[in-house]
């Protein structure tokens, strides 16, 4: 076997790497109320899943309004 050098090929130049991130305006993270922990969190999940039920076509939807339609 003779030694070959492999050149990696890229789609587009690397000069544009990180272009979108640098263009995106900086938004400060908002302060949110703390999530309940332990038993209280399980209670929240139960309420979300079984008490406030969203039935569509006789089935429970985990995400009643999905982003892509």
N, C-alpha and C positions, 0 to 999 in steps of 0.2 A: 504494500500500500504506500503510495506516495502521499506526502503531506500536502493537503490542500487548505487554502484559507477560504473560509466561507464568509461571504459578505451578506449581512442582513439587509433586506430591502424593506423600505417603509412606504406606506401610502402617503405621499405628500412629504414636504420637507419638515424637518424637526424644528425649524425656525418658528413655526406657528404653534408649537406645543404650548398648551395652557392659555390659548387665546381667549376662549370663552370665559374661563374663570376670571381672568384679569379684566374682562369687559363688564362682568356682572357687578351691579352696584352692591356695596356692602350694606347689609341690613343687620342692625343690632338684635340679638336674641331677646325675645320678650320674656317678662317674668310671668311664670305660670304657677297656679296653685299646685301644691305638692300632691302626688298621687297617694291614695291610701295604701298601706302596707298590710301584708298578712291576711288575717281574717276579713278585715274591712274591704280589701281588694277583691277577695273571693265573693263577698256579698255584692259588690258592685257588678262583677261579671254575671252573677246569677240574675240580678235585676235587669241587666242589659239583655241577656239572652232569653230569659223565660217570662219575665213580668212585662216588659215593654216589647212584646213580640210583634215583629213585622212579618205578617204572612202574605206571601205572594204565590198564587197558584197552589195554595195548600201547603207550601213549603216555607221554612224559615230561611230568610236570607241573612247571611252574616254581614254583607255589605249592601244595604238596601239601595244606595245610590252610587254605583261604580263610576269611576272617572271616564272610562271608555264605554261608549254605547253603540 
